Amino acid sequence: MTAPSRPKKGAPRSARHLTIADICDDLGITRSTFYDWRAKRKGPPSRKLPNGEIRIERRDYETWLDSLYEEAA
């Protein structure tokens, strides 16, 4: 599986952040799996916005993915 592409410098702020749907699509998991990982602190670092939505910074997601490869080695 390939990680989402990195945003270009000067890209809109929203391009730096991923939604739960973005993460689930990329990993091929359900929302419930994402929330389960989040509750167990096994998923990528995320932020809860004042409106209750959750966002994951692209760089945090990529760092988290890289850490999984290192653990599997």
N, C-alpha and C positions, 0 to 999 in steps of 0.2 A: 504494500500500500504506500502511496506517496503522500507526503504532507502537503497541505495547501501551500501555494506559492507565497513567497514573502512580498509584502507591499513595497512599492517603489518609494524612494525618498520623496517627500512632499505629497504622498498619497493622503486622501481624506482620512481623518481620525478613525472613522468606522472601519476602514480597511485593516487597521491594526488590531481590531477586536473581532472575535468570533462569537457566534451565538451557540446555544446548546444544539440547535439543529445542524449547524456547520460541523460541529465536533462529531455528532452522531452519524451524519452522512459520511464523513471522512473515515471513521473507524468501523462503520457498519454495525453500530450498536443501537439499542433502543434508548429512549429518554429515561426509562426506569433504570436501566443499567448505569447511565451517566449519573443519575441521582444517587444510586446505591454506592458507586465509587466515590462520589463527592461526600456522602455521609461518613464513609469509612476513611476519608482523606487519602484515597488511592488514585484519584483522578487529577487532572491538571488544576493548578491554582485558578480560582475564579473569584469574581467580584460580583456582589449583589448591588445593583443600582437602586437609587431611591424609589424608582417605580416598581421594584421587585424583580425586574428582569436580571438575568445572569449573563455576564460577558467574560470571555477568556482572552487575555492578550495573546496574540499570535506567537510572540517570542516565548512566552511562558509555556504555551502548548508545544512548541517545537523542542524546547528544553526538556519538558516532561517526556515527550516521545523518545528523545535521545537517551534519557536516563533509563528507559525500559530496555533499550538495546544493550546498554552497559550491564544491567542486571542479568540479562539472559546469556551474556557471554561467558 
